[in-house]
Amino acid sequence: MVLNAGNLDRRVQFHRSVLVDDGFSESEEWQDHGTPVYASKRDISDAERLSAGQVQATITTRFVVRWSSFTADLNPTDRLTCEGREYNITGIKEVPDQRRRMLELTCAARADL
């Protein structure tokens, strides 16, 4: 797979969970992490499952971003938003033959929202 700047045609915003103390208790809150970055996006699968009497649809998507010290620090506990849909990051790896140039993020999102 050869990637160049023309393939990075989407903007994604990363989010990181932080603990917020409201004076009574601490709660988890998702906040923007860094500035939006360019990415390529490819949907790779979708699925439906029945859970508690409801159908839940999910979609698995691969995003590719440029490697940087910021993107190298991302981890599967982070999330990203692309075109209004929120994705959980399930895996991060370097793109083969693109060492320290590109990272591939495998993500999952609810398709029924």
C-alpha positions as CSV (number, residue, x, y, z in Angstrom):
1,M,0.0,0.0,0.0
2,V,1.5,3.3,-1.1
3,L,0.2,6.3,0.7
4,N,0.8,10.0,-0.1
5,A,-0.6,13.3,1.1
6,G,-3.5,13.0,-1.4
7,N,-4.8,9.9,0.4
8,L,-5.1,11.7,3.7
9,D,-8.4,13.4,2.8
10,R,-10.3,13.3,6.2
11,R,-9.8,15.3,9.4
12,V,-10.0,13.4,12.7
13,Q,-10.0,14.7,16.2
14,F,-8.6,12.5,19.0
15,H,-10.0,12.4,22.5
16,R,-8.5,11.3,25.8
17,S,-10.2,10.4,29.0
18,V,-9.4,12.6,32.1
19,L,-10.6,12.5,35.6
20,V,-12.5,15.7,36.6
21,D,-13.1,16.6,40.2
22,D,-16.4,18.5,40.6
23,G,-15.9,19.0,44.4
24,F,-18.1,16.0,45.3
25,S,-16.5,13.2,43.3
26,E,-14.3,12.4,40.4
27,S,-15.8,11.4,37.1
28,E,-14.3,10.5,33.7
29,E,-14.7,13.0,30.9
30,W,-13.6,12.8,27.3
31,Q,-11.6,15.9,26.2
32,D,-10.0,16.8,22.8
33,H,-6.5,15.6,22.7
34,G,-4.2,17.6,20.4
35,T,-5.4,19.3,17.2
36,P,-7.2,17.6,14.3
37,V,-4.9,15.6,11.9
38,Y,-5.4,14.4,8.4
39,A,-6.2,10.7,7.8
40,S,-7.3,8.3,5.2
41,K,-10.4,6.2,6.1
42,R,-11.5,2.8,4.9
43,D,-14.5,0.8,6.3
44,I,-13.5,-2.8,6.5
45,S,-16.5,-4.6,8.1
46,D,-19.9,-4.2,9.7
47,A,-21.9,-6.4,12.0
48,E,-25.2,-6.7,13.8
49,R,-25.8,-8.5,17.0
50,L,-28.8,-9.0,19.2
51,S,-28.2,-7.9,22.8
52,A,-30.9,-7.6,25.5
53,G,-33.6,-7.7,22.9
54,Q,-32.1,-4.9,20.8
55,V,-30.2,-5.0,17.6
56,Q,-26.8,-3.2,17.8
57,A,-24.9,-2.5,14.6
58,T,-21.2,-1.8,14.6
59,I,-18.7,-0.8,11.9
60,T,-15.0,-1.4,11.9
61,T,-12.8,1.2,10.1
62,R,-9.1,1.6,9.5
63,F,-7.6,5.1,9.6
64,V,-4.1,5.9,8.5
65,V,-2.3,9.0,9.9
66,R,1.2,10.4,9.5
67,W,3.6,9.2,12.2
68,S,4.6,12.0,14.6
69,S,5.6,12.1,18.2
70,F,1.9,13.0,18.9
71,T,0.4,10.1,17.0
72,A,3.0,7.7,18.3
73,D,1.7,8.5,21.8
74,L,-1.9,7.4,21.0
75,N,-3.1,4.2,22.6
76,P,-6.2,2.0,22.5
77,T,-7.8,3.9,25.5
78,D,-8.1,7.0,23.3
79,R,-11.0,7.7,20.9
80,L,-11.3,9.6,17.7
81,T,-14.1,11.5,15.9
82,C,-14.5,11.6,12.1
83,E,-17.4,13.3,10.3
84,G,-19.5,13.3,13.5
85,R,-19.1,9.6,14.3
86,E,-17.1,8.6,17.5
87,Y,-14.8,5.6,17.2
88,N,-13.1,3.5,19.9
89,I,-9.5,2.7,18.9
90,T,-9.0,-1.1,19.1
91,G,-5.5,-1.3,17.6
92,I,-2.5,0.7,16.4
93,K,0.4,-0.4,14.2
94,E,2.9,0.9,11.8
95,V,2.0,0.5,8.1
96,P,4.3,-2.1,6.6
97,D,7.2,-0.5,4.6
98,Q,6.2,2.9,6.1
99,R,8.3,2.7,9.3
100,R,8.0,6.0,11.2
101,R,6.0,7.4,8.3
102,M,2.5,6.1,8.8
103,L,0.4,4.5,11.5
104,E,-2.7,2.4,11.0
105,L,-5.5,2.7,13.6
106,T,-8.2,0.0,13.7
107,C,-11.4,1.5,15.2
108,A,-14.9,0.4,16.0
109,A,-18.1,2.5,16.1
110,R,-21.8,2.0,16.6
111,A,-23.4,2.2,13.2
112,D,-26.9,2.7,14.5
113,L,-26.4,6.1,16.1
